Amino acid sequence: MAIKKSELYSSLWKSCDELRGSMDASQYKDYVLVLLFMKYVSDKGGALVDIPKGGSFKDMVKLKGTDDIGNKINIIIGELAKANDLNGIITVADFNDDEKLGKGKEKIDRLSNLIEIFQNEALDFSSNRAENDDILGDAYEYLMRHFATESGKSKGQFYTPAEVSRIMAKVIGISQSQSQSESIYDPTCGSGSLLLKAADEAPHGISIYGQEMDNATRALAVMNMWLHGNPASEIVQGNTLADPFFKNDTTGHLKTFDYAVANPPFSTKAWSNGIDPEHDIFQRFDGFGIPPAKNGDYAFLLHILKSLKSKGKAAIILPLGVLFRGNAESEIRKNIVRRGYIKGIIGLPANLFYGTGIAASIIILDKEDAEHRKGIFMIDAGKGYIKDGNKNRLRAQDLHRIVDVFNKQLEIPKYSRMVPLAEIADPKNDYNLNIPRYIDSQEEEDIQDIDAHLRGGIPNRDLEALDKYWQVYPSLKTHLFKANARPNYWDLQVAKDEIKSAIFNHPEFLAYSQTMEDVFGTWQRKNAAYLKALEEACHPKEVIRQLSEDLLQSYHGKDLVDKYAVYQHIMDYWSETMQDDLYELSADGWKAGNVVTRITKKTKKAGKEIEKQVDGIEGLEGQLIPPSLIIQHFFATEQAAIDALQNDLDSTITEMDELREEHGGEDGLLTEAMNDKKKISQSTLKTRIKVLGKRDPDNAEEWDMLAQYKKLLAQEAKLKADIKKALADLEIKTIRQYPKLSVEEIKMLVVDGKWMAFIEGSIKTEMNGISHRLTGRIKELAERYGSPMPRLVKELELLNSKVEFNLKKMKYQW
C-alpha cells in the first residue's frame, strides 16, 4: 500500500507529542525533522546519500530501550553527516540533552517511542513510487506549518505560508525561465519553503541561492533542499544586510540573480547593525535614500533591487506600512516608483503570517523595461481567505484568482486596477501607494428607502442591483414584479410564500439550470475517461492540475457562476479524499480497489496501550472503495431489508417510549414494572406479572398493559437479533465482493460512483446557492417594504380602538 498523506501527517505529528512539553515547538522541530531526514534517506537505500556502516535509521532501531541511547543516536547521525558533508546540518539537535529530553529511563523511553513512531508503516518511503509528487516534501511543509503555528510570535518567522509562496513564484514569471543556469535568490530564506515553491515553477530547473541568519533555521533549509531533490542548492548562514555572502568574485559587488523572493522580518529595528548605511560598500541605498534607523523594511527591498540582474524580477512580502509611511520611506518609495521598478502590489488579508497578525503586501519588482513602465497593477485581495485555527489562510480559489488577475492584468471593479504612474505622482497622492486610495473595495451599502417605507413599493434601485440575474432570466423580473403607480417603484405580484416556486419553476430558470448541468456533464464525461485511463505510477499532482484547470475553464464566462468558487470544491475534495486515492493508485494500480482491511483503534487496558480491531461493517476500510459503495452497488436489496428492519425497530422503541411516558407516572399501569432508573426490562416485567398472578377483573387493565409491553420487548429483541444477523451476512458478502471486482468495475465504482458523484453533489450546492441568493434577496425586499407606514398606523389605530372598546366594556378607564 502507498503512504496515505493523512496517515503520514498524523504519524509525524504524533512524534511531536513525544517531545511536546519538554521543549517548545521552535526546538523540538529540530529533532523531528532530523529523524524524518534519517528515515527517508535510509529507506531510499543510498539513492540520495551515501549510507555508511553504522549511519542509518536501522542502526537507530537497534538502540530502542538501551542505555546511552541519546549519545548513540548522535553518533549514528554523525556518521551519516560525515559521509555526506552534512555536519552542522543534521547534527544541530543533541539527542543526549538531559535538559530537553529528560534523564535515565525518561530519556530512554522518550527516544525509544520516537524511533518506534518512525518505524510505522505509514512512514515507509521505500515503496513510494510517485517520486515527482514529492510526498516527503509535502510532509516537511506540513510539519513546518504546524511548527510555525505552535512556535508563536517571533519564533514562527522561519516559515512563509505555502499559498503566499506559490503566488509569489507565479507572478514573477519563473515559468518562463529557459535553463538550469538561471538563478533564484532569497536573502532571508528561513526554512527554504519560499525558495522551493519558486523553484517548482521552473520548467527546466533553476539554481537556488539563499542566506539565513539563524544557524538552526539554515540547517532546516538545507535539509528541506535535500528532501525536495535540490541538494546542490547553496544555502549559507549569515546576516544578509551586514555581511552578504553572495558576491561577484571579480568586482566584489553583490552577485546578481534572475529572480528573487523574500519574506524578511517585518520592520526590524536592528537592521543597520554591522553596516554604515551612509557609506554602504555595496551601494544599495545610492539614488534611493537611507531607510529609517529603526525600520529595516526598505533595507531588504533595496538589497533585493541591487541583487537583481538588469532584467531581473522579484517578489517581496512587506507590511502595508511601506506603501504609505512618510519621511525617509516616502522619499525612497518615490525614487523606486519613478524608476519604474514596481510592476505590481498585491494587498493580502491580515493575520496570514506566523510571526505577526498585521496585514502585508506582496511587492512585485521588475527591472525589465522599467523605464517604459506607465503604471502599477494593484490588487486588493484582503477579503479572500478562510479562518484556520487562530490564523487566516488563503484558499486555492484565492490563490488562483490573484495569479490569473495579475498575470493577465485584468481590471475588476473593487478588486484590481492598473493605476497610472501619473495618478500616483499627482500631488494629491504624492507617491502614496496605499491600495484603498486607488481601489474602493467597500461593499455597496444596502440603503433603506424612506419613501418606500412610507408609501410602499420596492425601489427600482434595489431591482437594478439584481441586473446580473435579469440578464440571464430576461422575463423573470416582470413575472415577479409589476410597475407601481409611482415612477421608479415596483410591486411584488406573487405571494411572498410563492416567491421560491415562482423562480424555480420559471422556464428561463429551468433552461439555465439545464445549461449548467450540461456544462458539468461535458466536463465529467471528458475527465471520467481521463481518470479511467490512468495507470500505476501516474503523478497525482499532475492529475489534479489537469482536472481542476479543465473545470475552471469549463465554467469560464458562465453567467452568475464564480468559476473560482467552483474550482474550490474540487480542490477541497482533493485535499480531503482524492489525493490519498491517487497516491494509492499511483503505487498499486487499480488492483488497489480489490483490497479491504480491518481498522484498528488503540485503547488503554490496565494502563497499557493496546490495538483492537473494530468489529462490523464500520470496521472495514477499502483501500480505494468504501464498503458503503460496494453495498450500494451490489447489495442494495440486502441493505433495503436491513433498513426496513431498522425502521420496524425504531417504531417499536418509539411505541414503548410512549407507553412508558403515558403509563409510567404515579399510579400508572406500568409504574410497578419499572426499576429505579424508570426502565422496564424482561426481568422487572416478569416479576410484576408474577405478583399480579392470573388475569382477573381486578387486575385486567394492568395485566393487559404489561402483556402488550412484553410483546413489544420480545419484538424488539427479535428485530435486534435479525438486524445483527443481516448485518453479519452483509459484512461477509461485502468482504467477499472486493477480490471479485474486475478492473472495469473498480474504475466504474471509484471514478463514477465515488469521485464524480461527490464532485457533482458538491458543485450542485454552488449552483443552488445562486438561486437561493436571488430568492433570499427578493424575500428580504418584499418583507422590508411590504408593510408601509400608513398601513401600520391604520392597523395600530384599529387595534387601539378595539382595546379601548373592551376596556370600557369592562369598566376600566384608559
ZIBELFEN-V700277 format. One record per backbone hydrogen bond with DSSP energy under -0.5 kcal/mol. CO is the residue of the C=O (numbers start at 1). NH is the residue of the N-H. Records with the same first field share a line. If there is no record, write none. Layout:
CO=NH ; NH
This chain:
2=4
4=8
5=9
6=10
7=11
8=12
9=13
10=14
11=15
12=16
13=17
14=18
15=19
16=19 ; 20
19=22 ; 23
23=21
24=27 ; 28
25=29
27=30 ; 31
28=32
29=33
30=34
31=35
32=36
33=37
34=38
35=39
36=40
37=41
38=42
39=43
40=44
41=46
42=45
44=47
49=51
50=52
52=55
56=59 ; 60
57=61
58=62
60=63
61=64
63=66
66=69
68=72
69=73
70=74
71=75
72=76
73=77
74=78
75=79
76=80
77=81
78=82
79=83
80=84
81=84 ; 85 ; 86 ; 87
82=85
86=89 ; 90 ; 91
93=95
94=97
96=98
97=101
98=102
103=106 ; 107
104=108
105=109
106=110
107=111
108=112
109=113
110=114
111=115
112=116
113=117
114=118
115=119
116=119 ; 120
117=120
120=123
121=124
123=125
124=127
125=128
127=129
129=131
130=133
131=134
134=138
135=139
136=140
137=141
138=142
139=143
140=144
141=145
142=146
143=147
144=148
145=149
146=150
147=151
148=152
152=155 ; 156
153=155
156=159
158=191
159=161
161=165
162=166
163=167
164=168
165=169
166=170
167=171
168=172
169=174
170=173
173=176
174=177
179=182
182=207
183=259
184=209
185=261
186=189 ; 211
189=192
192=196
193=197
194=198
195=199
196=200
197=201
198=201
199=202
201=203
202=205
207=184
208=234
209=186
210=236
211=189
212=238
214=218
215=219
216=220
217=221
218=222
219=223
220=224
221=225
222=226
223=227
224=228
225=230
226=229
230=233
233=235
234=210 ; 236
236=212
238=240
239=243
245=247
246=255
247=249
248=252
253=248
257=309
258=313
259=185
260=315
262=317
265=268
268=271 ; 296
270=273
272=275
275=277
276=279
277=280
280=283
285=288 ; 289
292=295
296=300
297=301
298=302
299=303
300=304
301=305
302=306
303=307
305=308
307=257
309=312
312=367
313=260
314=365
315=262
316=318 ; 363
318=361
319=322
320=323
321=324 ; 325
323=433
326=329
327=331
328=332
329=333
330=334
331=335
332=336
333=337
334=338
335=339
336=341
337=340
341=343 ; 366
343=377
344=364
345=347 ; 379
346=362
347=381
349=352
351=392
355=154
357=351
359=320
360=348
361=318 ; 363
362=346 ; 364
363=316 ; 365
364=343 ; 344
365=314
367=370
369=372
370=373
374=421
376=378 ; 419
377=345
378=417
379=347 ; 381
381=384
383=385
386=393
388=391
391=388
393=386
395=399
396=400
397=401
398=402
399=403
400=404
401=405
402=406
403=407
404=408
405=409 ; 410
406=409
410=412
412=415 ; 416
415=380
416=412
417=378 ; 419
418=420
419=376
420=423 ; 424
421=425
422=426
424=431
426=429 ; 430
429=432
434=437
435=438 ; 439
439=441
445=447
448=450
449=453
450=454
451=455
452=456
453=789
454=790
457=459
458=490
459=462 ; 463
460=464
461=465
463=466
464=467
466=469 ; 470
467=471
468=472
469=472 ; 473
472=474
473=476 ; 477
475=479
476=480
477=481
480=493
482=491
486=489
488=460
489=484
490=458
491=482
495=498
496=499
498=502
499=503
500=504
501=505
503=506
506=510
507=511
508=512
509=513
510=514
511=515
512=516
513=517
514=518
515=519
516=520
517=521
518=522
519=523
520=524
521=525
522=526
523=527
524=528
525=529
526=530
527=531
528=532
529=533
531=534
535=538
538=540
539=542 ; 543
540=544
541=545
542=546
543=547
544=548
545=549
546=550
547=551
548=552
549=553
550=554
551=555
553=556
555=558
558=561
561=563
562=565 ; 566
563=567
564=568
565=569
566=569 ; 570
567=571
568=572
569=573
570=574
571=575
572=576
573=577 ; 578
574=579
577=580 ; 581
578=582
579=583
580=584
581=585
582=586
583=587
584=588
585=589
586=537
589=592
590=593
591=594
592=595
595=623
597=599 ; 621
599=614
601=612
603=610
605=608
608=605 ; 610
610=603
612=601
613=615
616=619
617=620
619=599
621=597
624=626
626=629 ; 630
627=631
628=632
629=633
630=634 ; 635
631=635
635=639
636=640
637=641
638=642
639=643
640=644
641=645
642=646
643=647
644=648
645=649
646=650
647=651
648=652
649=653
650=654
651=655
652=656
653=657
654=658
655=659
656=660
657=661
658=662
659=663
660=664
663=670 ; 671
665=668
668=671
670=673
671=674
675=678
679=675
681=685
682=686
683=687
684=688
685=689
686=690
687=691
688=692
689=693
696=699 ; 700
699=703
700=704
701=705
702=706
703=707
704=708
705=709
706=710
707=711
708=712
709=713
710=714
711=715
712=716
713=717
714=718
715=719
716=720
717=721
718=722
719=723
720=724
721=725
722=726
723=727
724=728
725=729
726=730
727=731
728=732
729=733
730=734
731=735
732=736
733=737
734=738
735=739
736=740
737=740 ; 741
738=741
742=746
743=747
744=748
745=749
746=750
747=751 ; 752
748=752 ; 753
749=754
750=755
751=756
752=757
754=758
755=759
756=760
757=761
758=762
759=763
760=764
761=765
762=766
763=767
764=768
765=769
766=770
767=770 ; 771
768=772
769=773
770=774
771=775
772=776
773=777
774=778
775=779
776=780
777=781
778=782
779=783
780=784
781=785
782=786
785=457
788=792
789=793
790=794
791=795
792=796
793=797
794=798
795=799
796=800
797=801
798=802
799=803
800=804
801=805
802=806
803=807
804=808
805=809
806=810
807=812
808=811
